[in-house]
């Protein structure tokens, strides 16, 4: 008579408690694998929670081809992840946690209460009920000479020898929440191919604003404008003037090409349309109307409704002689050139580009140099604009890595 097997299920280590690591933990625990998850912070999901402070934008409802295009040159690598677990599957997963969602006017998808905390609480309960053990204040330090993992914890250091490991350590922004890029050195030492970390969804600096611009308008929103780079169609939206330059959702959407232009040329010139709803000939005609004794500022206000931060920016950037020529001034209002010279610091960015290159992994997201070590989340070399695309790919890559680990462990026997 065949005796029942007494072998224990394999034990894996997940390093990082963001969406990617937690999603992999769910997949692995559902497969009957014992999961220990380690995070260097006092609690998991800190960046996830902070991202939800202004309203938890979980994903986007736009059609798949447009959705996939948001990942630009990494779309071919992200495509299989999204085909397996895209926006619709993510929404269904959230609903299964007991959290309802709605689609906003912009197409973005939010939990009904707009908060991240209830979702995270429900998720962590499900993971703990499935047997996932979460170890906080445990920071991964790399590998020992024997291949074991070295982890610092409140009691000192631990050496771990899991059957497989997932690294889901985030990028290099918001280091106060645990995502500091310190994982790059141990991977470099093991010969893993990495792309340098760079700011993404970030603000940019100008050479210098005038004292008036900083004192009166730093923090002022630029609403109902359009921004274009090179010959691309300008994008509509809004952004914010800062003490050093410009930031906000409209700028974030163009951050990758702006950053790359700065990398190549030392600067990038974007063009701002301060009145996207009005054609240039109508603006010129309004400017040609007699202004009598009124100042140019009052003329701009009365004829075009152009004042406040928009008028200040026009005055800041446009040559003085252009104000005497209605055609030149109308052209400036429709395509105001603003030269950006550098990104804001990496740690201020919403996300990062660069990291573990897809070419260094197999289709299961396992490192070719390190069999049994998988990677997922923002530490992979991809980027996307805000709007739910970042989180969706983090969830999808965590799920893909979890499935890859299950398959690899089964094949390993």
C-alpha positions in Angstrom: 0.0 0.0 0.0 1.4 3.4 -1.0 2.1 5.6 2.0 0.9 9.2 1.8 3.5 11.8 1.1 4.8 13.5 4.2 7.0 16.1 2.3 6.4 19.7 3.3 5.3 22.3 0.8 8.1 24.5 -0.5 8.8 27.7 1.3 9.4 30.9 -0.6 10.6 34.4 0.4 9.1 37.6 -1.0 11.1 40.7 -0.5 8.9 43.8 -0.6 5.3 44.4 0.5 3.9 46.6 -2.2 1.2 45.6 -4.7 3.6 43.3 -6.7 4.9 41.4 -3.7 1.5 41.0 -2.1 -0.1 39.8 -5.4 2.6 37.2 -5.8 2.1 36.1 -2.2 -1.6 35.6 -3.0 -0.9 33.5 -6.1 1.7 31.4 -4.3 -0.4 30.8 -1.2 -3.4 29.7 -3.3 -1.0 27.1 -4.9 -0.3 25.7 -1.4 3.1 27.2 -1.1 4.3 28.5 2.2 5.0 32.2 1.9 7.1 34.5 4.1 7.0 38.1 3.0 9.7 40.6 4.3 9.4 44.4 4.2 11.9 46.9 5.6 9.2 49.3 6.8 7.0 49.0 10.0 4.0 48.1 7.8 3.5 47.0 4.2 1.9 48.9 1.3 3.1 52.4 2.4 3.6 53.8 -1.0 0.3 52.3 -2.1 -1.5 54.0 0.8 0.2 57.4 0.1 -0.7 57.1 -3.6 -4.3 56.8 -2.5 -4.4 59.9 -0.4 -5.8 62.1 -3.1 -8.2 59.3 -4.4 -7.1 55.8 -5.1 -6.8 55.6 -8.9 -6.5 51.9 -9.3 -6.6 51.5 -13.1 -8.0 53.0 -16.3 -11.1 52.0 -18.3 -9.7 52.9 -21.8 -9.6 50.3 -24.5 -6.7 47.8 -24.5 -4.7 49.1 -27.5 -4.6 52.6 -26.0 -4.0 51.2 -22.5 -1.0 49.2 -23.8 0.4 52.1 -25.7 1.0 54.0 -22.4 4.0 51.7 -21.7 5.7 53.0 -24.9 8.8 51.0 -25.8 8.2 48.4 -23.1 4.7 47.7 -24.4 5.8 44.3 -26.0 7.1 43.1 -22.6 4.1 44.4 -20.6 1.5 43.0 -23.1 1.6 39.4 -21.9 1.3 40.5 -18.3 -1.8 42.6 -19.1 -3.4 39.9 -21.3 -3.2 37.7 -18.3 -4.3 40.2 -15.7 -5.4 43.6 -17.2 -7.7 46.3 -16.0 -10.9 44.3 -16.2 -9.4 41.4 -14.2 -8.0 43.8 -11.7 -11.4 45.4 -11.1 -13.0 42.0 -10.7 -10.3 41.1 -8.2 -11.1 44.2 -6.2 -14.8 43.4 -6.3 -14.0 40.0 -4.9 -12.4 41.7 -1.9 -15.7 43.4 -1.3 -14.7 46.8 -2.6 -16.9 48.4 -5.3 -15.4 50.6 -8.0 -16.6 53.4 -10.3 -15.3 55.0 -13.5 -14.6 58.7 -13.3 -15.2 61.3 -16.0 -11.6 61.0 -17.1 -11.9 57.2 -17.5 -9.9 56.5 -14.4 -11.2 53.7 -12.1 -11.5 54.3 -8.3 -12.8 52.4 -5.3 -16.2 53.8 -4.5 -14.9 55.4 -1.2 -11.8 56.7 -3.1 -9.6 55.2 -0.4 -6.7 52.7 -0.4 -6.8 51.7 3.2 -10.0 49.6 3.2 -8.8 47.7 0.1 -5.4 47.0 1.7 -7.0 45.9 5.0 -9.3 43.4 3.2 -6.4 42.1 1.2 -4.0 41.6 4.1 -6.7 39.7 6.0 -7.2 37.4 3.0 -3.4 36.8 2.8 -3.0 36.1 6.5 -6.0 33.8 6.4 -4.3 31.9 3.6 -1.2 31.5 5.7 1.1 34.2 4.4 3.4 35.4 7.1 4.4 39.0 6.9 7.7 40.1 8.6 8.0 43.9 8.9 11.2 45.8 9.8 13.1 43.1 7.9 15.4 44.6 5.2 17.1 42.6 2.5 20.8 43.2 2.3 21.8 40.9 -0.5 23.3 37.4 -0.7 25.8 35.6 1.4 28.7 33.7 -0.2 26.7 30.5 0.0 23.7 31.9 -1.9 21.5 32.4 1.1 19.6 35.7 1.6 20.9 38.2 4.2 18.2 40.1 6.0 18.5 42.6 8.8 15.8 42.7 11.5 15.2 44.1 14.9 17.1 41.2 16.5 20.2 41.4 14.2 20.6 39.5 11.0 19.0 36.4 9.6 20.1 34.1 6.8 17.3 32.7 4.7 17.4 29.8 2.3 14.0 29.7 0.6 13.2 27.4 -2.3 12.6 30.5 -4.5 12.8 34.2 -4.0 10.8 37.2 -5.4 12.3 40.6 -5.3 9.6 43.3 -5.5 11.4 46.2 -4.0 10.0 49.2 -5.9 12.0 51.8 -7.8 14.0 54.6 -6.3 11.6 57.3 -5.4 9.9 58.1 -2.1 12.7 56.5 -0.1 11.0 57.5 3.1 8.4 54.8 2.3 11.1 52.2 1.7 11.6 52.4 -2.1 15.2 53.6 -2.2 16.9 51.6 -5.0 19.4 50.1 -2.6 18.7 46.7 -4.2 20.6 47.7 -7.3 24.1 47.0 -5.9 23.5 43.4 -4.8 22.1 42.6 -8.2 24.9 44.4 -10.0 27.4 42.3 -8.0 25.6 39.2 -9.3 25.9 40.3 -12.9 22.3 41.2 -13.5 21.8 43.7 -16.3 20.2 46.9 -15.0 19.2 50.2 -16.5 20.0 53.3 -14.4 17.1 54.6 -12.3 15.7 57.9 -13.6 12.8 60.1 -12.4 9.5 59.4 -14.1 6.2 61.3 -13.6 8.3 64.1 -12.2 8.6 67.9 -12.2 11.1 69.8 -14.2 13.2 72.9 -13.6 13.8 76.0 -15.7 17.0 77.9 -15.6 15.6 80.4 -13.1 12.3 82.2 -12.6 12.3 85.9 -11.7 11.8 86.8 -8.1 8.3 88.0 -8.9 7.4 84.7 -10.5 8.5 82.8 -7.4 7.1 85.1 -4.8 3.7 85.6 -6.4 3.0 82.4 -8.4 4.9 79.5 -7.0 2.2 76.9 -6.3 -0.3 78.5 -8.7 -2.2 76.1 -11.0 -2.1 76.6 -14.8 -5.6 75.4 -15.8 -7.1 74.8 -19.2 -3.8 74.8 -21.1 -2.1 72.5 -23.6 1.5 71.4 -23.7 3.4 70.0 -26.7 6.9 68.7 -27.3 8.4 68.8 -30.7 5.8 68.2 -33.4 3.5 66.1 -31.3 -0.2 67.2 -30.8 -0.4 69.3 -27.7 -2.0 67.6 -24.7 -4.8 69.4 -22.8 -4.9 69.5 -19.0 -3.4 71.4 -16.2 -0.2 71.7 -14.2 1.4 73.8 -11.5 4.1 76.5 -11.4 6.7 75.7 -8.8 9.6 77.7 -7.3 12.0 76.0 -9.6 9.9 75.2 -12.7 6.7 73.2 -13.5 5.0 70.0 -12.4 1.6 68.3 -12.4 -0.4 65.8 -14.3 0.0 67.4 -17.7 3.8 67.5 -17.3 3.9 64.0 -15.9 2.3 62.7 -19.1 5.2 64.0 -21.1 7.9 63.4 -18.5 9.6 60.5 -20.4 10.2 62.3 -23.7 11.1 65.6 -21.9 13.6 63.7 -19.8 15.1 61.9 -22.8 15.4 65.2 -24.7 17.3 66.7 -21.7 19.5 63.7 -21.5 20.4 64.0 -25.2 20.5 67.8 -25.7 20.9 69.3 -22.2 17.5 70.9 -22.3 14.0 70.5 -23.7 11.7 73.2 -25.0 7.9 72.6 -24.5 5.3 74.9 -26.0 2.4 76.0 -23.9 -0.9 76.9 -25.5 -2.4 79.3 -22.9 -5.8 79.5 -24.7 -6.3 76.1 -26.4 -10.0 76.9 -27.1 -9.3 80.0 -29.2 -7.6 80.1 -32.6 -4.6 82.3 -33.2 -6.3 84.6 -35.7 -9.1 85.4 -33.2 -6.5 86.1 -30.5 -4.6 88.4 -32.9 -7.8 90.2 -33.9 -8.6 90.8 -30.2 -5.1 92.1 -29.5 -5.4 94.6 -32.5 -8.4 96.3 -30.9 -7.4 99.8 -29.7 -6.5 99.8 -26.0 -6.2 103.5 -25.6 -4.6 104.5 -22.3 -5.1 101.0 -20.8 -2.1 99.0 -19.8 -1.2 95.8 -21.7 -2.1 93.8 -18.7 -5.6 95.3 -18.7 -5.9 94.9 -22.4 -5.1 91.2 -22.2 -7.6 90.8 -19.4 -10.4 92.7 -21.1 -10.0 91.3 -24.6 -8.9 87.7 -23.8 -9.6 87.1 -20.1 -5.8 86.4 -19.8 -4.5 87.4 -16.4 -3.0 86.0 -13.2 -0.4 83.3 -13.6 -1.0 82.9 -17.3 -0.3 86.6 -17.9 2.7 86.5 -15.6 4.1 83.5 -17.5 3.6 85.2 -20.8 5.4 88.2 -19.5 8.2 86.0 -18.0 9.0 84.2 -21.2 8.1 86.5 -24.0 10.5 89.1 -25.4 9.4 92.7 -24.6 9.2 93.7 -28.2 6.6 91.0 -28.9 4.1 92.9 -26.8 4.1 95.6 -29.4 3.3 93.2 -32.2 -0.2 91.6 -32.0 0.9 88.8 -34.4 4.0 87.9 -32.4 2.1 88.1 -29.1 -0.8 86.0 -30.4 1.8 83.4 -31.5 3.4 83.4 -28.1 0.0 82.9 -26.4 -0.7 79.9 -28.6 2.9 78.4 -28.4 4.8 79.9 -25.5 8.3 78.3 -25.5 9.4 77.1 -22.0 12.9 75.6 -21.8 13.3 72.9 -19.1 16.9 72.1 -18.1 16.6 69.2 -15.7 14.3 66.9 -13.8 13.5 67.4 -10.1 15.4 64.9 -7.8 14.7 61.2 -8.2 13.3 60.9 -4.7 10.6 63.5 -5.5 9.3 61.6 -8.5 6.1 59.7 -8.4 7.8 56.7 -10.1 11.1 55.7 -11.7 12.3 54.5 -15.1 15.1 52.0 -15.3 15.8 48.9 -13.1 16.0 45.2 -13.9 15.9 44.9 -17.7 13.5 42.4 -19.2 16.3 41.0 -21.3 17.9 39.7 -18.1 14.8 37.6 -17.2 13.0 34.7 -18.9 9.3 34.7 -19.7 8.5 33.8 -16.1 10.3 37.0 -14.8 13.1 34.8 -13.4 16.6 36.2 -13.6 18.7 34.3 -16.1 21.8 34.8 -13.9 20.1 33.6 -10.7 17.8 30.6 -11.1 15.0 30.7 -8.6 15.2 34.5 -8.2 12.3 36.4 -9.7 11.6 40.1 -10.0 8.3 42.2 -10.3 6.8 45.6 -9.9 8.4 49.0 -10.3 11.9 47.7 -10.0 11.6 46.4 -13.5 12.7 48.6 -16.4 9.4 50.1 -17.6 7.5 53.3 -17.0 4.0 54.6 -17.6 2.1 57.8 -16.9 -0.2 58.3 -13.9 -3.8 57.3 -14.4 -3.8 53.8 -13.1 -1.3 52.4 -15.5 1.5 52.2 -12.9 -0.5 50.2 -10.4 -2.0 47.9 -13.0 1.4 46.8 -14.3 2.6 46.3 -10.7 -0.3 44.0 -9.9 0.1 42.2 -13.3 3.8 41.6 -12.9 3.4 40.4 -9.4 0.8 37.9 -10.5 3.0 36.8 -13.4 6.0 36.3 -11.2 4.0 34.4 -8.7 2.7 32.0 -11.4 6.2 31.7 -12.7 7.5 30.7 -9.3 4.8 28.1 -9.0 5.7 26.6 -12.3 9.4 26.7 -11.6 9.0 25.0 -8.2 6.7 22.3 -9.8 9.3 21.6 -12.5 12.1 21.5 -10.0 10.2 18.9 -8.0 
